[in-house]
């Protein structure tokens, strides 16, 4: 078996995520406690009890998803999941790259949770709420979407491709009016659906430029280690194990699109037979499923899915 671990990004959160997992895993409980200690506040209470509006705040969402993902990872490790099979690759979607770096031993969890808390604050401050938007475009090839978007933002208002999630799913981001104008143009050009996303800022586009210098300063205080296995990065969609490149790649990620289609294609091309999504939801393995019917897909977010993933990895 050739194994890859995938870590979800923003949008996968839900109040109560991890609650059942904490009941069966001491290692997962330790992760939640470590997050509270690192941030000097009760993030665990927001994750487990809400309210939902508080969890949806970007400054909370990002460390919450990281915490849940690492808790699920530690539950796998606690049960001996990697005793016989070591992941050939790890990768994450947007902030999920931080989870992947923790999984690869490239950065301590406490540093990661503080970094993504800062990242979330900086992103929210870069564009006032309501001024930016994102939308998912379905049923249209990425090159066609890119051409329409470039035409739509030849002048203000700004819009760009932000996430390449599959051959026929691309997310656009920009000013609220820019996304609205591009959505109308994409529908006219043949897109099946253009769905506004419930996000508080336009991620992975040039409007996030003010974040980069501030995030770089935060990341500059972290001592990155060489990843134990290749981390396929969002920016390059290529494996990296050079610790001296991690900081720059995470900073660049803020304004560059997430190239998840290419990330998955790289793994499939390398012969990965089993993909495990570690953390809340099944969004990433859903994307992989649309690209290949010949691989084993599972996730880890609660006791039942933990058991199923362990069985799949043992087989």
JOWOTA-V998108 format. One record per backbone hydrogen bond with DSSP energy under -1.0 kcal/mol. CO is the residue of the C=O (numbers start at 1). NH is the residue of the N-H. Records with the same first field share a line. If there is no record, write none. Layout:
CO=NH ; NH
This chain:
2=273 ; 274
3=88
4=276
5=91
6=278
7=93
9=12
14=17
16=19
18=22
21=24 ; 25
25=29
26=30
27=31
28=32
29=33
30=34
31=35
32=36
33=37
34=38
35=39
36=40 ; 41
41=43
42=46
43=47
44=48
45=49
46=50
47=16
51=55
52=56
57=60 ; 61
58=62
60=64
61=65
62=66
63=67
64=68
65=69
66=70
67=71
68=72
69=73
70=74
71=75
72=76
73=77
74=78
75=79
76=81
77=80
80=83
89=5
90=232
91=7
93=96
94=97
95=98
96=100
97=101
98=102
99=103
100=104
101=106
102=105
104=228
106=225
108=112
109=113
110=114
111=115
112=116
113=117
114=118
115=119
116=120
117=121
118=122
119=123
120=124
121=125
122=126
128=131
131=176
133=174
134=197
135=172
136=195
137=170
138=192 ; 193
141=145
142=146
143=147
144=148
145=149
146=150
147=151
148=152
149=153
151=154
158=175
160=173
162=258
163=171
164=261
166=169
168=139
169=165 ; 166
170=137
171=162 ; 163
172=135
173=160
174=133
175=179
176=180
177=181
178=182
179=183
180=184
181=185
182=186
183=187
184=188
185=189
186=191
187=190
193=138
195=136
197=199
201=203
205=208
206=209
208=211
209=212
211=215
212=216
213=217
214=218
215=219
216=220
218=221
219=222
230=90
231=240
233=237
234=259
238=233
240=231
242=245
245=249
246=250
247=251
248=252
249=253
251=254
252=255 ; 256
258=164
259=263
260=264
261=265
262=266
263=267
264=268
265=269
266=270
267=272
268=271
273=296
274=4
275=298
276=6
277=300
282=286
283=287
284=288
285=289
286=290
288=291 ; 292
296=275
298=277
300=279
302=306
303=307
304=308
305=309
306=310
307=311
308=312
309=313
310=314
311=315
